[in-house]
């Protein structure tokens, strides 16, 4: 997938099919829109394009970082992803002007796919009705995708964020249609895990929603390889560190490489236990052994 940052770098493409939205989380509902754009583009021998925005227009805490989101979009087969900087200046553009200047004049969109509840343009006045009306004038076709519900609640990034933060991994996974995960850079830690006999990769997450504190059975994606792991999220209460910063540490099974500065994706499969304070390092070490054994059993 080719990534284009900024409006000025946009050029015209062959028979563009544009999926437009924030697509934060790339959850089940988003996947339906993106996959449909890919299928349509292939059918007409055109170009599938995702038009997305960063930072989040609603100023919400994003479910995923931009880098993570782009990886997930690329995995669905999209040809081009255009990332528009959602600045104060951009937010003042009227919806009809956005359609004319960007979707029509710059991209020459033939099809535009959006969720039925998607809003855009100044004061969020742009919607599917406006796209349909202007499509008759400018010669493109707009399609709105229905809201998908889980139970009686619409699937949304907001709902998924609350589930992840509450440690409800399985529920969030069903709505995402894939494992809950975070993307981050491996940084140097205190080496306490190595001292205790369980070396860990310490992760600095990229603008991601972090699951509730605890020990998780996890899988690690490093490059094109996947490894099994036990992952800790918490403030290390047993050590009594004054800095209450949340730490993310993955003990990767059968792995011994220097990966400082590299990107890792951690997929959280099941919560083994919540984080807790132990009265000694010996008791903590004993519990870690049990946690690792539990993670291996769950992942086997």
SETORMAR-186265 format. One record per residue (C-alpha): residue in one letter; x, y, z; residue number from 0. Coordinates in pm, whole numbers, plus 32768, in hexadecimal, padded with zeros to 4 digits. Layout:
<site "A",<X,Y,Z>,NUM>
...
//
This chain:
<site "X",<8000,8000,8000>,0>
<site "X",<8081,8158,7FA3>,1>
<site "X",<8053,8262,80B2>,2>
<site "X",<8025,83D1,8055>,3>
<site "X",<803E,84D7,8167>,4>
<site "X",<7F91,861E,811E>,5>
<site "X",<7E9C,86B4,8026>,6>
<site "X",<7FA6,8754,7F4B>,7>
<site "X",<8040,8603,7EF5>,8>
<site "X",<7EFB,856F,7E74>,9>
<site "X",<7EED,8521,7D03>,10>
<site "X",<7DE5,848B,7C21>,11>
<site "X",<7DC3,8311,7C15>,12>
<site "X",<7D25,8213,7B2D>,13>
<site "X",<7BB1,81E4,7B7E>,14>
<site "X",<7BD0,8235,7CF1>,15>
<site "X",<7AF0,8187,7DEC>,16>
<site "X",<7B14,8254,7F2B>,17>
<site "X",<7AC5,81CF,8088>,18>
<site "X",<7AB3,8305,8164>,19>
<site "X",<7ABE,830E,82E0>,20>
<site "X",<7B98,831F,8416>,21>
<site "X",<7B98,81A2,842C>,22>
<site "X",<7C29,81B0,858B>,23>
<site "X",<7C4B,8046,85F7>,24>
<site "X",<7BFD,7FB5,849F>,25>
<site "X",<7AEC,7EE8,8549>,26>
<site "X",<79E5,7E03,84B1>,27>
<site "X",<790F,7F1F,8428>,28>
<site "X",<7A3E,7FD2,8394>,29>
<site "X",<7AB8,7E8F,82F4>,30>
<site "X",<796F,7E6C,8239>,31>
<site "X",<799A,7FC2,8198>,32>
<site "X",<7B0B,7F94,8145>,33>
<site "X",<7AE5,7E35,80B8>,34>
<site "X",<79C0,7EA5,7FE1>,35>
<site "X",<7A96,7FBE,7F51>,36>
<site "X",<7BA9,7EC6,7EFE>,37>
<site "X",<7AB1,7DD6,7E59>,38>
<site "X",<7A10,7EEB,7D8A>,39>
<site "X",<7B60,7F74,7D17>,40>
<site "X",<7BCD,7E1A,7CA7>,41>
<site "X",<7A85,7DE3,7BF0>,42>
<site "X",<7AA5,7F26,7B25>,43>
<site "X",<7C22,7F10,7B0E>,44>
<site "X",<7C43,804E,7BD5>,45>
<site "X",<7CFE,80C6,7D09>,46>
<site "X",<7C8A,8089,7E6E>,47>
<site "X",<7CCE,81B9,7F46>,48>
<site "X",<7CA2,81FA,80B8>,49>
<site "X",<7C7D,8366,811A>,50>
<site "X",<7CBB,838B,828E>,51>
<site "X",<7D10,8499,838C>,52>
<site "X",<7E13,84D1,849C>,53>
<site "X",<7DFD,853B,85B0>,54>
<site "X",<7CA1,84C3,8610>,55>
<site "X",<7BA0,85CD,85A7>,56>
<site "X",<7AD6,859D,86E8>,57>
<site "X",<7C14,85C2,87BA>,58>
<site "X",<7BCE,8471,8857>,59>
<site "X",<7CE3,8395,88D9>,60>
<site "X",<7D22,82C3,87A3>,61>
<site "X",<7CFE,814E,87BA>,62>
<site "X",<7E35,8123,86E4>,63>
<site "X",<7F59,81F9,8679>,64>
<site "X",<7F63,8269,850F>,65>
<site "X",<807D,8172,84C5>,66>
<site "X",<7FB0,8054,8555>,67>
<site "X",<7E76,80BE,849B>,68>
<site "X",<7F33,80CF,8350>,69>
<site "X",<7FBE,7F70,8383>,70>
<site "X",<7E61,7EE8,83B7>,71>
<site "X",<7DD3,7FA1,8289>,72>
<site "X",<7EEF,7F21,81B0>,73>
<site "X",<7E9D,7DBE,821D>,74>
<site "X",<7D43,7DDE,817C>,75>
<site "X",<7DD2,7E14,8021>,76>
<site "X",<7DA2,7F8C,7FF5>,77>
<site "X",<7E7D,801E,7EE0>,78>
<site "X",<7EA5,8185,7F5B>,79>
<site "X",<7E72,8228,80AF>,80>
<site "X",<7E59,83A3,80BB>,81>
<site "X",<7E92,8434,8218>,82>
<site "X",<7E08,8593,8244>,83>
<site "X",<7E8D,8666,8362>,84>
<site "X",<7D59,86C8,8427>,85>
<site "X",<7DC7,8827,8483>,86>
<site "X",<7CFC,8956,84ED>,87>
<site "X",<7D17,89DB,838C>,88>
<site "X",<7C9B,8897,82F5>,89>
<site "X",<7B78,8885,83EC>,90>
<site "X",<7AF4,89D0,835F>,91>
<site "X",<7AC6,8947,81FE>,92>
<site "X",<7956,8930,819E>,93>
<site "X",<78E1,87D1,814B>,94>
<site "X",<7879,882C,7FE7>,95>
<site "X",<79CE,88CF,7FAB>,96>
<site "X",<7A7F,8798,8031>,97>
<site "X",<79BB,86C0,7F3C>,98>
<site "X",<79FF,87A4,7E15>,99>
<site "X",<7B6D,87FB,7E55>,100>
<site "X",<7BEF,86B0,7EDB>,101>
<site "X",<7B09,858F,7E80>,102>
<site "X",<7AB7,8614,7D24>,103>
<site "X",<7BCE,86FD,7CAD>,104>
<site "X",<7CF8,8650,7D4F>,105>
<site "X",<7C94,84E0,7D60>,106>
<site "X",<7B83,84CD,7C52>,107>
<site "X",<7AC5,83D0,7D25>,108>
<site "X",<79D0,82F2,7C6A>,109>
<site "X",<7948,8246,7DA2>,110>
<site "X",<7948,82C2,7F09>,111>
<site "X",<7902,81CE,8027>,112>
<site "X",<78B0,8245,8188>,113>
<site "X",<77FC,81D0,82BE>,114>
<site "X",<7697,8256,82CB>,115>
<site "X",<76E4,831B,8406>,116>
<site "X",<7828,83B6,8382>,117>
<site "X",<783A,8532,8393>,118>
<site "X",<793C,861A,82FB>,119>
<site "X",<7986,8784,82A7>,120>
<site "X",<7956,88C2,8373>,121>
<site "X",<7878,8884,84A2>,122>
<site "X",<7851,871B,8427>,123>
<site "X",<7740,8785,8332>,124>
<site "X",<77AF,8698,821F>,125>
<site "X",<76FC,8547,820F>,126>
<site "X",<7687,8435,8125>,127>
<site "X",<7563,8509,80A7>,128>
<site "X",<7651,861E,803A>,129>
<site "X",<7733,8521,7F90>,130>
<site "X",<760C,8490,7ED1>,131>
<site "X",<7590,85E8,7E67>,132>
<site "X",<76E3,8665,7DF2>,133>
<site "X",<7730,8516,7D54>,134>
<site "X",<761C,855A,7C56>,135>
<site "X",<76C7,86A2,7BFD>,136>
<site "X",<7832,862E,7BF9>,137>
<site "X",<77FE,84CE,7B74>,138>
<site "X",<785D,83EA,7C96>,139>
<site "X",<778C,82EA,7D52>,140>
<site "X",<7779,82E5,7ECD>,141>
<site "X",<7727,81B4,7F9F>,142>
<site "X",<76D6,81B3,8111>,143>
<site "X",<7711,807E,81E4>,144>
<site "X",<761F,8022,82FA>,145>
<site "X",<767F,8036,8466>,146>
<site "X",<76DE,7EDE,84EC>,147>
<site "X",<766F,7E8D,864C>,148>
<site "X",<76EB,7D9E,8756>,149>
<site "X",<75BC,7D4E,8829>,150>
<site "X",<7502,7E9A,8837>,151>
<site "X",<7636,7F78,8823>,152>
<site "X",<76D4,7FFC,86E0>,153>
<site "X",<7838,7F81,86AF>,154>
<site "X",<7911,80B3,86E4>,155>
<site "X",<7A75,810D,8740>,156>
<site "X",<79F0,81B3,887C>,157>
<site "X",<794D,806F,88F0>,158>
<site "X",<7A83,7FA3,889D>,159>
<site "X",<7B65,8096,8957>,160>
<site "X",<7A94,8070,8A94>,161>
<site "X",<7A9A,7EF3,8A79>,162>
<site "X",<7C15,7EEA,8A50>,163>
<site "X",<7C53,7FD5,8B74>,164>
<site "X",<7B69,7F01,8C47>,165>
<site "X",<7C2C,7DC4,8BF9>,166>
<site "X",<7B0D,7D2D,8B30>,167>
<site "X",<7BF4,7CA3,8A28>,168>
<site "X",<7B0E,7B98,8997>,169>
<site "X",<79ED,7C8A,8967>,170>
<site "X",<7AD1,7D8A,88BF>,171>
<site "X",<7B67,7C7A,87E2>,172>
<site "X",<7A0E,7C1A,875F>,173>
<site "X",<79C6,7D82,86FB>,174>
<site "X",<7B1D,7DB3,865C>,175>
<site "X",<7B0A,7C62,85AD>,176>
<site "X",<7C75,7C27,8611>,177>
<site "X",<7D46,7C21,8751>,178>
<site "X",<7D67,7D5C,8822>,179>
<site "X",<7EC6,7DE1,87E6>,180>
<site "X",<7FB4,7F03,8818>,181>
<site "X",<80D9,7F75,8743>,182>
<site "X",<820F,8000,87EA>,183>
<site "X",<8387,802D,87E8>,184>
<site "X",<846C,7F51,88BB>,185>
<site "X",<8526,8025,89BC>,186>
<site "X",<8622,7FDE,8ACF>,187>
<site "X",<8591,7F8F,8C23>,188>
<site "X",<861E,7F49,8D7D>,189>
<site "X",<867E,7DE0,8D24>,190>
<site "X",<85C0,7D65,8E59>,191>
<site "X",<8516,7C57,8D8A>,192>
<site "X",<8669,7BD1,8D1E>,193>
<site "X",<86E1,7BD5,8E87>,194>
<site "X",<85AF,7B0C,8EF0>,195>
<site "X",<85EA,7A14,8DD7>,196>
<site "X",<84E4,7A97,8CE5>,197>
<site "X",<857D,7B90,8BEF>,198>
<site "X",<847E,7C7A,8B56>,199>
<site "X",<845A,7D67,8A31>,200>
<site "X",<83E6,7EB6,8AB9>,201>
<site "X",<82F2,7F67,89D4>,202>
<site "X",<82BA,80DA,89A3>,203>
<site "X",<815F,80DA,8902>,204>
<site "X",<810D,81BF,87DF>,205>
<site "X",<7FD5,8286,883C>,206>
<site "X",<7F0B,814B,8887>,207>
<site "X",<7DF7,80E5,8977>,208>
<site "X",<7E98,8007,8A80>,209>
<site "X",<7DDE,7EDD,8B18>,210>
<site "X",<7D9B,7ECC,8C8E>,211>
<site "X",<7EC5,7E77,8D72>,212>
<site "X",<7F14,7D07,8D92>,213>
<site "X",<7FC4,7BDB,8CFA>,214>
<site "X",<7F56,7B6A,8BA1>,215>
<site "X",<7F92,7A44,8ABD>,216>
<site "X",<8005,7AF2,8981>,217>
<site "X",<8097,7ACF,8828>,218>
<site "X",<81AB,7BB0,87A6>,219>
<site "X",<81C5,7C1B,863C>,220>
<site "X",<8329,7C7E,85E6>,221>
<site "X",<8360,7CBC,8474>,222>
<site "X",<82C1,7B96,83C2>,223>
<site "X",<82ED,7AAB,84EB>,224>
<site "X",<81FF,7A5A,8606>,225>
<site "X",<8267,79E9,8763>,226>
<site "X",<81B2,797C,88A0>,227>
<site "X",<81DB,7A48,89DE>,228>
<site "X",<8162,7AAB,8B35>,229>
<site "X",<8129,7C21,8B4C>,230>
<site "X",<811D,7CFB,8C84>,231>
<site "X",<8069,7E49,8C99>,232>
<site "X",<8081,7F0B,8DDE>,233>
<site "X",<813E,7FF2,8EC9>,234>
<site "X",<821B,7EE8,8F70>,235>
<site "X",<817D,7F11,90CA>,236>
<site "X",<825D,7E07,916C>,237>
<site "X",<8394,7ED6,9126>,238>
<site "X",<82F8,800D,91BC>,239>
<site "X",<8366,80F8,90A7>,240>
<site "X",<82FA,825F,90EC>,241>
<site "X",<82BC,82A0,8F7C>,242>
<site "X",<8167,8205,8F35>,243>
<site "X",<81A2,81F2,8DBF>,244>
<site "X",<80FA,80C9,8D19>,245>
<site "X",<81F8,7FCD,8C9A>,246>
<site "X",<81C1,7ED9,8B7C>,247>
<site "X",<82B1,7DB3,8B80>,248>
<site "X",<82A5,7C7A,8AAA>,249>
<site "X",<835D,7B3A,8B07>,250>
<site "X",<8380,7A9A,89B0>,251>
<site "X",<83A7,7920,89B5>,252>
<site "X",<84DA,7886,890A>,253>
<site "X",<8559,79D9,889B>,254>
<site "X",<86AE,7A75,88CF>,255>
<site "X",<86EE,7B99,87E7>,256>
<site "X",<8753,7D04,8815>,257>
<site "X",<8620,7DBF,879A>,258>
<site "X",<864B,7F14,883E>,259>
<site "X",<85B1,8021,8762>,260>
<site "X",<84E3,7F28,869A>,261>
<site "X",<8369,7F24,8672>,262>
<site "X",<82A2,7E10,871B>,263>
<site "X",<8130,7DCC,870D>,264>
<site "X",<80A3,7D1E,8841>,265>
<site "X",<7F5F,7C5E,8817>,266>
<site "X",<7EAC,7C23,8962>,267>
<site "X",<7DF2,7AD9,895E>,268>
<site "X",<7D87,7A9F,8AC6>,269>
<site "X",<7DA9,7B42,8C1B>,270>
<site "X",<7E54,7A4C,8D08>,271>
<site "X",<7E37,7B1F,8E43>,272>
<site "X",<7E21,7C8C,8EB3>,273>
<site "X",<7F57,7D46,8F27>,274>
<site "X",<7F9D,7D2E,909F>,275>
<site "X",<80A2,7D80,91A5>,276>
<site "X",<8171,7C66,923E>,277>
<site "X",<821E,7C78,938E>,278>
<site "X",<8370,7C0D,92FF>,279>
<site "X",<842B,7BDE,91B7>,280>
<site "X",<843C,7A69,9202>,281>
<site "X",<82C0,7A51,9205>,282>
<site "X",<82AE,7B26,90C9>,283>
<site "X",<83A6,7A3F,9019>,284>
<site "X",<82DF,790E,9082>,285>
<site "X",<81A0,79A8,8FF7>,286>
<site "X",<8249,7A0B,8EB1>,287>
<site "X",<82AB,789D,8E7E>,288>
<site "X",<813E,783C,8EA5>,289>
<site "X",<80D0,7954,8DBB>,290>
<site "X",<81C4,78E7,8CAC>,291>
<site "X",<8150,777B,8CD1>,292>
<site "X",<7FE6,77EF,8CB3>,293>
<site "X",<8034,78BD,8B7D>,294>
<site "X",<80E6,779A,8AD7>,295>
<site "X",<7FC0,76B4,8B22>,296>
<site "X",<7EC4,77AD,8A95>,297>
<site "X",<7F95,77E5,895D>,298>
<site "X",<7FE8,767A,8919>,299>
//
